[in-house]
């Protein structure tokens, strides 16, 4: 509803838990909201918050389908975005998500 009334899906918030609405939806593991935000132009490479990028957040939460979706939409697999782990690969490694690690390595991480 907010997006229908012009809410910005890419506000810039570099501090706090979430850097943007997409990262918040990923943290909550809400794939319907993730898809909705992407359909409304949410940036897959926007940085900020505790996880740095949406890809790093998805790797941290173990959301393999979201990791794949973000990369398909153009997420930079090697984005040095800071955050808790620095990269999506490190987030996946730290949380023992082997399938995500394999996929990220196949994508050039």
C-alpha positions as CSV (number, residue, x, y, z in Angstrom):
1,X,0.0,0.0,0.0
2,X,2.8,2.4,0.9
3,X,4.5,1.8,-2.5
4,X,1.2,2.5,-4.3
5,X,1.3,6.0,-2.7
6,X,4.9,6.6,-3.7
7,X,7.0,5.3,-0.7
8,X,10.7,5.1,-1.6
9,X,11.8,1.4,-1.7
10,X,15.5,2.6,-1.6
11,X,15.8,5.0,1.3
12,X,19.3,5.5,2.4
13,X,19.9,4.4,6.0
14,X,23.5,3.4,6.6
15,X,23.2,2.8,10.3
16,X,20.9,0.7,12.4
17,X,19.9,-3.0,12.0
18,X,18.6,-2.8,8.5
19,X,20.1,-0.6,5.7
20,X,16.9,-0.6,3.7
21,X,13.4,-2.2,3.4
22,X,14.8,-5.1,1.3
23,X,17.3,-6.0,4.0
24,X,14.5,-5.9,6.6
25,X,12.3,-8.2,4.6
26,X,15.3,-10.6,4.1
27,X,16.0,-10.6,7.8
28,X,12.4,-11.5,8.5
29,X,12.6,-14.2,5.8
30,X,9.5,-12.8,4.1
31,X,9.9,-13.9,0.5
32,X,6.5,-12.3,-0.6
33,X,7.7,-8.9,0.6
34,X,11.1,-9.5,-0.9
35,X,9.6,-10.1,-4.3
36,X,7.2,-7.2,-3.9
37,X,10.1,-4.8,-3.1
38,X,12.1,-6.2,-6.1
39,X,9.1,-5.8,-8.4
40,X,8.9,-2.1,-7.3
41,X,12.6,-1.4,-8.0
42,X,14.4,-2.2,-4.8
43,X,18.2,-2.0,-5.3
44,X,19.9,-5.3,-5.0
45,X,23.3,-3.5,-4.4
46,X,22.3,-0.8,-1.9
47,X,24.6,-0.9,1.1
48,X,24.0,-0.1,4.7
49,X,22.9,-1.6,8.0
50,X,24.4,-4.5,9.9
51,X,24.5,-6.8,6.9
52,X,26.0,-4.4,4.3
53,X,24.0,-5.6,1.3
54,X,20.8,-7.5,0.6
55,X,23.0,-10.4,-0.8
56,X,25.0,-10.5,2.4
57,X,21.8,-10.5,4.5
58,X,20.3,-13.4,2.4
59,X,23.5,-15.4,2.8
60,X,23.5,-14.7,6.5
61,X,19.9,-15.9,6.9
62,X,20.4,-19.0,4.8
63,X,17.9,-18.0,2.1
64,X,19.3,-19.8,-0.9
65,X,16.4,-19.0,-3.2
66,X,16.7,-15.3,-2.3
67,X,20.5,-15.4,-2.9
68,X,19.8,-16.9,-6.3
69,X,17.1,-14.3,-7.0
70,X,19.3,-11.4,-6.0
71,X,22.2,-12.6,-8.2
72,X,19.8,-13.1,-11.1
73,X,18.7,-9.5,-10.6
74,X,22.3,-8.2,-10.7
75,X,23.6,-8.3,-7.2
76,X,27.3,-8.0,-7.0
77,X,28.6,-11.3,-5.6
78,X,31.9,-9.6,-4.5
79,X,30.6,-6.3,-3.2
80,X,32.9,-5.3,-0.3
81,X,30.0,-3.6,1.5
82,X,31.2,-3.9,5.1
83,X,28.6,-5.1,7.4
84,X,29.0,-7.8,9.9
85,X,30.8,-10.2,7.6
86,X,32.2,-8.0,4.8
87,X,30.9,-10.2,1.9
88,X,28.1,-12.6,1.2
89,X,30.5,-15.5,0.9
90,X,31.9,-14.8,4.4
91,X,28.3,-14.6,5.8
92,X,27.5,-18.0,4.3
93,X,30.7,-19.5,5.5
94,X,30.3,-18.2,9.0
95,X,26.8,-19.8,9.2
96,X,27.8,-23.1,7.6
97,X,25.4,-22.7,4.6
98,X,27.2,-25.0,2.3
99,X,24.8,-24.8,-0.7
100,X,25.0,-21.0,-0.6
101,X,28.8,-21.1,-0.4
102,X,28.9,-23.5,-3.4
103,X,26.6,-21.3,-5.4
104,X,28.4,-18.1,-4.6
105,X,31.7,-19.7,-5.6
106,X,30.1,-20.8,-8.9
107,X,29.1,-17.2,-9.4
108,X,32.7,-16.0,-9.0
109,X,33.0,-15.2,-5.3
